């Protein structure tokens, strides 16, 4: 009797998952657990975790210098993860990653401005001031000139750092 000839009208679909797929899912959940173990305590506090999982993560922190014990414990954390809905955990981790990516992008933009100011001098200062009128032209020129001199003379990059700090302080999150 085929599935279409079922007299009860029930369509009993059994979702078949290969052993390889189950292993991939298991590894992905273990990696998610590893990501949780790598979080700082203040970040971990913002992730929705039940008490068993939180205790397991705290124990993993204590096992950080016990290589084999930590490996086995990470397998245990992966096992715990398989019995939970991890959607909220994944969302929390994605939020941390997004914030980190945004911060890295802003940092990179500040570095690009700093390097442009040193390389181009007044032309770079004018370009930056066209976008950010709140900056001090004289201070920018002075710091860029000082950084250029230090780089040319092979001196420690004090002006280079000061220019970056000035940009970071005054452009901060709106570095474009």
C-alpha positions as CSV (number, residue, x, y, z in Angstrom):
1,X,0.0,0.0,0.0
2,X,1.5,3.3,-1.0
3,X,1.5,6.6,0.9
4,X,-1.2,7.9,-1.5
5,X,-3.5,4.9,-0.8
6,X,-3.5,5.5,3.0
7,X,-7.2,5.0,3.9
8,X,-7.0,7.1,7.1
9,X,-5.9,10.2,5.1
10,X,-3.0,10.8,7.3
11,X,0.2,11.9,5.6
12,X,2.8,10.6,8.0
13,X,5.9,12.4,6.9
14,X,9.1,11.4,8.6
15,X,11.8,13.9,8.2
16,X,14.9,11.9,7.4
17,X,18.2,13.5,8.5
18,X,21.5,11.9,7.5
19,X,24.1,11.0,10.0
20,X,26.5,13.5,8.3
21,X,23.9,16.3,8.7
22,X,23.4,15.4,12.4
23,X,27.2,15.6,12.9
24,X,27.4,19.0,11.1
25,X,24.6,20.3,13.3
26,X,26.4,18.9,16.4
27,X,29.7,20.5,15.4
28,X,27.9,23.8,14.7
29,X,26.3,23.8,18.2
30,X,29.7,22.9,19.8
31,X,31.3,25.9,18.0
32,X,28.4,28.0,19.3
33,X,29.3,26.8,22.8
34,X,33.0,27.6,22.2
35,X,31.9,31.1,21.2
36,X,30.0,31.4,24.5
37,X,33.1,30.3,26.4
38,X,35.2,33.0,24.7
39,X,32.9,35.8,25.8
40,X,33.9,38.3,28.4
41,X,31.8,38.0,31.7
42,X,29.9,41.3,31.0
43,X,29.0,40.0,27.5
44,X,28.0,36.5,28.8
45,X,25.6,38.2,31.3
46,X,23.7,39.6,28.3
47,X,23.2,36.2,26.6
48,X,20.0,34.3,27.6
49,X,21.4,31.2,29.2
50,X,19.8,28.7,31.5
51,X,21.5,27.8,34.8
52,X,23.0,24.4,33.6
53,X,24.5,26.0,30.5
54,X,25.9,28.9,32.5
55,X,27.5,26.6,35.1
56,X,29.0,24.6,32.3
57,X,30.5,27.7,30.7
58,X,31.9,28.9,34.0
59,X,33.5,25.5,34.6
60,X,35.1,25.7,31.1
61,X,36.7,28.9,32.2
62,X,38.3,27.1,35.1
63,X,39.5,24.3,32.8
64,X,41.3,26.7,30.4
65,X,44.7,25.3,31.1
66,X,43.6,21.6,31.2
67,X,43.7,20.8,27.5
68,X,42.1,17.3,27.4
69,X,39.6,18.2,30.2
70,X,38.5,21.3,28.3
71,X,38.1,19.4,25.1
72,X,35.8,16.9,26.8
73,X,34.0,19.6,28.6
74,X,33.4,21.5,25.3
75,X,31.8,18.3,23.9
76,X,29.6,18.3,27.0
77,X,28.6,21.9,26.3
78,X,27.8,20.9,22.7
79,X,25.6,18.2,24.1
80,X,23.8,20.6,26.3
81,X,23.3,23.0,23.4
82,X,21.6,20.2,21.3
83,X,18.8,20.0,23.9
84,X,18.0,23.8,23.8
85,X,16.5,26.3,21.4
86,X,19.6,28.3,20.6
87,X,17.9,31.0,18.4
88,X,18.1,33.7,21.1
89,X,21.8,32.8,21.9
90,X,22.7,33.1,18.2
91,X,21.0,36.5,18.0
92,X,22.9,37.7,21.0
93,X,26.2,36.5,19.6
94,X,25.4,38.1,16.2
95,X,24.8,41.4,18.0
96,X,28.2,41.2,19.6
97,X,29.8,40.4,16.2
98,X,28.0,43.2,14.5
99,X,29.1,45.7,17.1
100,X,32.7,44.5,16.8
101,X,32.5,44.8,13.0
102,X,31.1,48.4,13.2
103,X,33.8,49.4,15.7
104,X,36.5,47.9,13.4
105,X,35.2,49.7,10.4
106,X,35.1,53.0,12.3
107,X,38.7,52.4,13.6
108,X,39.8,51.7,10.0
109,X,38.2,54.9,8.8
110,X,40.0,56.9,11.4
111,X,43.3,55.3,10.4
112,X,42.7,56.2,6.8
113,X,42.0,59.8,7.6
114,X,45.1,60.0,9.8
115,X,47.3,58.5,7.0
116,X,45.7,60.8,4.4
117,X,46.3,63.9,6.6
118,X,50.0,63.0,7.0
119,X,50.4,62.2,3.3
120,X,48.5,65.1,1.7
121,X,49.0,67.8,4.3
122,X,46.7,70.9,3.8
123,X,44.8,69.2,0.9
124,X,43.8,66.3,3.3
125,X,43.0,68.8,6.1
126,X,40.7,70.7,3.7
127,X,39.0,67.5,2.6
128,X,38.4,66.5,6.2
129,X,37.1,69.9,7.2
130,X,34.7,69.9,4.3
131,X,33.0,66.9,5.9
132,X,33.5,67.8,9.5
133,X,33.4,71.5,10.2
134,X,33.7,71.1,13.9
135,X,37.4,70.3,13.8
136,X,40.2,72.7,14.5
137,X,42.2,73.4,11.3
138,X,45.3,74.6,13.1
139,X,45.4,71.6,15.4
140,X,45.0,69.2,12.5
141,X,47.8,70.9,10.5
142,X,50.1,70.9,13.5
143,X,49.5,67.3,14.4
144,X,49.9,66.2,10.7
145,X,53.1,68.2,10.3
146,X,54.5,66.8,13.5
147,X,53.7,63.2,12.5
148,X,55.2,63.7,9.0
149,X,58.5,65.0,10.6
150,X,58.6,62.1,13.0
151,X,58.1,59.6,10.3
152,X,60.7,61.2,8.1
153,X,63.3,61.3,10.9
154,X,62.5,57.8,12.1
155,X,61.5,59.1,15.6
156,X,58.9,57.4,17.8
157,X,55.4,58.1,16.4
158,X,54.1,60.4,19.2
159,X,52.5,62.9,16.8
160,X,51.1,60.1,14.7
161,X,49.3,58.7,17.8
162,X,48.2,62.2,18.9
163,X,46.6,62.8,15.5
164,X,44.8,59.5,15.7
165,X,43.6,60.3,19.2
166,X,42.4,63.7,18.2
167,X,40.4,62.2,15.3
168,X,39.0,59.5,17.5
169,X,37.9,62.0,20.1
170,X,36.3,64.4,17.6
171,X,35.0,62.1,14.9
172,X,34.4,59.0,17.0
173,X,31.4,57.2,15.7
174,X,30.7,59.5,12.7
175,X,34.1,58.8,11.0
176,X,33.1,58.8,7.3
